[in-house]
Amino acid sequence: MTQTILVLTEEALQDADVSNLRTLQGEEEAEFIILIPADRNKSMLGEFFHHLSMLEFAQAFRDVAGSDSGHRPEHTAADALEGSLRMAAASGLRARGYTVGDNAVEEFVRAAADEGAAQAVVITRPHAVADTLHTDWANRAQSHLGIPVLHLYSGSGFIGDS
């Protein structure tokens, strides 16, 4: 029987993320459903304080200085989803996915129920304040789901404190 594993990620999957998902799948057959929030615009002030809290002083000020240029190198959610699905398929994972609206956690919880997910994974960059106060996506989703939620940090093997 194929298990369904739901994945909520704030950016395109990276090699380390796909490797972590493969490990999570183990020997059992699984289908991954990847959700990426459509609204990926970040608050300039929020990102500034995030970088400061992570002691990334130079990046904090680079972002502020570069914000007037209008240059937005980030890809759209559709691009991130397409890249994630391509990377998953190339590594032999069976995956499909879609973008979700404004409230990513609410949509994640709804998708878990609709898809009959056996496990859930949240992949984010570290967010010092949200992670410390347990208001990150993984903690918020865990409080609404009756299945395990694994919190991974994007591009690494580090597990968040859920």
N, C-alpha and C positions, 0 to 999 in steps of 0.2 A: 504494500500500500504506500502510495506517495504522500509524504508529509508536506504541508505548506508552511513555508517560513516567510514571514512578512519583514521587509526591510524598509525603514524610514531613514533617508540620508539627506543631509542638507547640501551636498555637492556630489559630483560624479564619483563613482567608485574608483578607487586606485588599486594597483596590484596587490598591496597588502590587505585591502578590504576583501577582495575576491578570495585571496588565500585564506583569510579568516572565515569567510562564508563556507568555503570548501571544507575546512576543518569542522565547522559546526554541523555540516551535512553528514559527515562521517560516511559510513558504508550504506546508509539508507538512501533510497531514492527520494529526492525532494524537488519541489518547485519553489523558486524564490519569486516573490512579488515585490518589486522595488517601487517605493513611493518617493517622489521628490516634490517639495513645495514649489508652487508656481511663483509665489511672491518671494523672490530671493534678494530683494532690495534691503540693504542693511541701513540702519540708522547710523549716520556719521558719528554722532555723539556716543552712541552705544559701542560702536567699534573702537572709537578712541579710548574709552574707558576699559574696554576689553583688553586692548593691547597694553595699556598701562598696568592693569592687574596681572598680566602675564610677564611683566617686566620687559616688554618689547617697545621700549621708548622710541627708538628710531622709526619703527614701523608705524607707531601711533602718529608721529609728526609727519611722516611721508604721506600717509593717507589723508591727513588734513590738508597738507600743502598741495597734494594732487587732486583734491576734490573739486577745485575750481576749474580744472582743465576740461571737465566734461568727459574725460576718457574713462570708459567703463569696460575693462578687459574681460569681465565675467561673462560666461556663457549663459544662455537662457536655461530654464529648467528642462525644456524639451531637448536641448543639446546635451545637458548632463544626463538625462534619462537615456537618450540614444547611445551615448558613450558607455554608460553603465551596462546597458543590455548587450552591446557589442563585446565589451570586455568579459562579461559573464559567459556569453556564448563561446568566446574564444578559449575560455578555460574549461569548457565542458559543463558548465552549470545550466540547468534549465531555468530560464527566467522570463518574466514579462513584467510590465509595470506601467505606471501612469503618473501624471503630475496631480497634485492635490491643491486645494484652495488655501485660504488664509489661515485656518486653524489646523495646522499639520497634525497635532496630537489627536484632535477630535476625529479627523479623517482616518488616521491610523487605527484608532480604536474601532471605528465603524468598519474599516476594511478587514480587521482581524475577525470580527463577527461574521461579516459577509462571506469571507473566504474560508472560514473554518481553520484558521491558522493554528498550528501546534506550538510555534515558537515565534518570537518577535525580536528583531534586532534594530537598535537605533545607532546610527553612525553619525557622529558630529565632530567638529573641531572642539578643542577644549574651550569652555566658557567659564572662566574662574568664578564669577559671581553665581551664575545659575547652578553650576556643579556643586559649589560649596553649600548653597542654600537648598539644594535638592529640588530646584524648580526647573531642571532641565527636562527635555522631551522624554527621556527614558523614565525618570521618576514620575512624571505626570502620567505617562501611559501605563506604567506599572500599577498605579493606584486605581485604574479603571479596567484593567484586563485580568483575566483569571489564568493567564499563561505567563511563562517566564519572559522577561524582557532583558536582553543583553545589551549593555551600552558600551560601544567601542569608539575609540578616537580614530578619526579618519587618517588613513595612510600609515597606521601603526598597529601594533599588537596590544596596545594598552587598553585596559578595561576601565570604564568609568565606574564611579561609585553609585550604583543604583539601589 
